[in-house]
Every structure is written in structure tokens, then in C-alpha cells.
Amino acid sequence: MKKIVLLSTCIVFFILSFAQKIKKEDKFYMLDENFKGATQQQAKYFIRVANLNDTCWQFDTYNITGPLISTEQYKDEQGKVMHGQSVYFNKKGTRDSILHFANNFADGSWYYFNDTGKVFLQTDYVKGRLMATIDRIKKDSMDEIEYKKRDTSKTVEEQSSFQGGLKA
């Protein structure tokens, strides 16, 4: 019985300390239509800043009465050095584009999504330099045509038999 009480106390203490940590680290900022600081009554947007780990702060920007606009990761609490994944959303709240940043430079592939959620454009970056732009719809259709052109002949398997058939 004492073990159950001790275990329950530890679990409750862990949950409460975890909940308090989240409250302390999350910060909220209200912004007007020009993304300048505003009072709650004047605000059109707000930003929630959450500390994910020692070197990653996530900035989630929302319409005050609508969906998420963007979620961006930074190295610093002030949001000056982009480092990590950034996701941008359209007015309906669905993904519009995704990109990865490293020390304020686009690094990796930037994917642009259409209204159906399919990637239609890809731009590839290395340390901020644009290396390639790929029309994914055209590329995907060309890949499909190439796939269909491949030799797809099948080997027809026949049941084994003696030379000369059953009569032999």
C-alpha cells in the first residue's frame, strides 16, 4: 500500500512539474495588421514562442480568429537566427510550403504544395544558394512514362514435364 501511495505521489509531482515548465517557457505576443506590438483588443495576429530544447525555439504565428499562418524554428529566443524546419500555411490552414534553414540560410529542399496537398514545385538550396528548381508535376509524369516504358515482359512459367510428354 505504501508503494502505491509513493508511486502515485511521484507521478503527480512529475506531471505538475512538467506542466509548470511548459507554462513558464511559452511566451505570447500580440501583433497588429503590420505585425507591430499591439494590445489584445487591437491584435490581428499572435505569436506563441515555445522552447523545444537548449538551442531551438519554435515561433507559431496565428491569425487571431483564424488558422495557423506559420511555424518556424530559431536558434535564439529573439527569433533572429532561423535554424530548423519552417512550415507556411495558406488561408485555409493547409500546408503551403516547407523549408529547412541552417544558420539563417535556406538549406535543403523547399516544397510548395497545391490545394490538394500534392507537391507541385521543389527548389533545392545549399547554404542559401539556389541549386535547382524542379517542376514536380512534370517530373512525376515523366517518371511515370519512363516507368511504363520499362520492359515489363513476364516469363511464363510452365509446369515441368518429361521430354516427349506423358507418352514418353
C-alpha positions as CSV (number, residue, x, y, z in Angstrom):
1,M,0.0,0.0,0.0
2,K,2.9,2.4,0.9
3,K,4.5,1.7,-2.5
4,I,1.3,2.6,-4.4
5,V,1.0,5.9,-2.4
6,L,4.6,6.7,-3.0
7,L,4.3,5.9,-6.8
8,S,1.1,7.9,-7.1
9,T,2.8,10.9,-5.3
10,C,5.8,10.7,-7.7
11,I,3.6,10.6,-10.8
12,V,1.6,13.6,-9.6
13,F,4.7,15.5,-8.8
14,F,6.2,14.7,-12.2
15,I,3.1,15.8,-14.0
16,L,2.8,19.1,-12.1
17,S,6.5,20.0,-12.6
18,F,6.2,19.2,-16.3
19,A,3.0,21.4,-16.6
20,Q,4.6,24.3,-14.8
21,K,7.7,24.1,-17.0
22,I,5.6,24.4,-20.2
23,K,3.8,27.5,-18.7
24,K,7.0,29.2,-17.8
25,E,8.7,28.8,-21.2
26,D,5.9,29.6,-23.6
27,K,5.5,33.3,-24.4
28,F,2.8,35.0,-26.3
29,Y,3.0,38.2,-28.3
30,M,0.0,40.2,-29.8
31,L,0.5,41.9,-33.1
32,D,-1.5,44.4,-35.2
33,E,-2.1,44.2,-39.0
34,N,1.5,45.5,-39.6
35,F,3.0,42.8,-37.3
36,K,3.8,45.5,-34.7
37,G,3.2,45.0,-31.0
38,A,-0.5,45.6,-30.0
39,T,-2.9,45.3,-27.2
40,Q,-5.2,42.3,-27.1
41,Q,-8.2,44.4,-28.4
42,Q,-6.1,45.7,-31.4
43,A,-4.4,42.4,-32.2
44,K,-4.9,40.7,-35.6
45,Y,-2.2,38.1,-35.0
46,F,-0.4,36.4,-32.2
47,I,2.8,34.5,-31.8
48,R,3.5,31.7,-29.4
49,V,7.2,31.1,-28.7
50,A,8.0,27.7,-27.2
51,N,11.4,26.5,-26.1
52,L,11.8,23.0,-27.6
53,N,15.4,22.4,-26.3
54,D,18.5,24.3,-25.4
55,T,19.1,25.6,-29.0
56,C,15.6,25.6,-30.5
57,W,12.7,28.0,-30.1
58,Q,9.6,27.5,-32.2
59,F,7.6,30.5,-33.2
60,D,4.0,29.7,-34.2
61,T,2.1,32.6,-35.8
62,Y,-1.7,32.6,-35.8
63,N,-4.5,34.8,-37.1
64,I,-6.3,36.0,-34.0
65,T,-9.6,34.5,-35.3
66,G,-8.3,32.0,-37.9
67,P,-5.8,29.2,-38.6
68,L,-2.1,28.9,-38.1
69,I,0.0,31.1,-40.5
70,S,3.4,29.7,-40.0
71,T,5.6,27.7,-37.6
72,E,9.3,28.5,-37.7
73,Q,12.3,27.3,-35.7
74,Y,15.1,29.5,-34.5
75,K,18.4,29.1,-32.7
76,D,17.7,32.0,-30.4
77,E,14.8,33.2,-28.2
78,Q,14.7,36.6,-30.0
79,G,13.9,34.8,-33.4
80,K,16.9,36.2,-35.2
81,V,18.7,33.0,-36.4
82,M,16.4,30.6,-38.4
83,H,17.6,27.1,-37.8
84,G,15.3,24.1,-38.4
85,Q,12.1,23.5,-40.2
86,S,9.7,26.2,-41.3
87,V,6.2,25.4,-42.4
88,Y,3.9,28.0,-44.0
89,F,0.1,27.6,-44.4
90,N,-2.4,29.1,-46.7
91,K,-5.6,30.9,-45.7
92,K,-7.5,27.6,-45.4
93,G,-4.9,26.4,-42.8
94,T,-3.4,23.7,-45.0
95,R,0.3,23.5,-45.8
96,D,1.6,25.9,-48.5
97,S,5.3,25.2,-48.3
98,I,8.0,23.6,-46.2
99,L,11.7,24.5,-46.0
100,H,14.7,23.8,-43.7
101,F,17.1,26.6,-42.6
102,A,20.6,26.3,-41.2
103,N,22.1,29.4,-39.5
104,N,19.7,31.8,-41.4
105,F,20.3,30.1,-44.8
106,A,17.9,28.0,-46.7
107,D,19.4,24.6,-46.8
108,G,17.7,21.6,-48.4
109,S,14.6,21.3,-50.5
110,W,11.8,23.8,-50.3
111,Y,8.5,22.1,-51.2
112,Y,5.4,24.0,-52.5
113,F,2.0,22.4,-52.2
114,N,-1.1,22.8,-54.3
115,D,-4.7,22.9,-52.9
116,T,-4.9,19.1,-53.0
117,G,-1.8,18.7,-50.8
118,K,0.5,17.5,-53.6
119,V,4.0,19.0,-54.2
120,F,4.0,20.9,-57.4
121,L,7.3,22.7,-57.2
122,Q,10.6,22.0,-55.5
123,T,13.6,24.3,-55.1
124,D,16.9,23.0,-53.8
125,Y,19.2,25.1,-51.7
126,V,22.7,24.7,-50.3
127,K,23.8,27.2,-47.7
128,G,21.4,29.8,-49.1
129,R,22.3,29.3,-52.8
130,L,19.6,28.1,-55.2
131,M,20.9,25.0,-56.9
132,A,17.8,23.7,-58.7
133,T,14.2,24.3,-59.4
134,I,12.1,21.2,-60.3
135,D,8.5,21.2,-61.7
136,R,7.4,18.1,-59.6
137,I,4.2,17.6,-61.6
138,K,6.1,17.4,-64.9
139,K,8.9,15.3,-63.3
140,D,6.5,12.9,-61.7
141,S,4.6,12.4,-65.0
142,M,7.8,11.9,-66.9
143,D,8.9,9.4,-64.3
144,E,5.6,7.6,-64.7
145,I,6.0,7.5,-68.5
146,E,9.6,6.2,-68.1
147,Y,8.4,3.5,-65.7
148,K,5.7,2.3,-68.2
149,K,8.4,2.1,-71.0
150,R,10.5,-0.3,-68.9
151,D,10.5,-3.9,-70.1
152,T,7.7,-5.5,-68.2
153,S,7.6,-8.8,-70.1
154,K,6.9,-11.6,-67.8
155,T,8.4,-15.0,-68.0
156,V,5.6,-17.5,-68.5
157,E,6.1,-20.4,-66.2
158,E,5.0,-23.9,-67.3
159,Q,4.6,-27.0,-65.3
160,S,7.5,-29.3,-65.5
161,S,7.2,-32.4,-67.7
162,F,9.3,-35.2,-69.1
163,Q,10.9,-34.8,-72.5
164,G,8.4,-36.1,-75.0
165,G,5.4,-35.6,-72.8
166,L,3.3,-38.2,-70.9
167,K,3.7,-40.8,-73.6
168,A,7.5,-40.9,-73.1
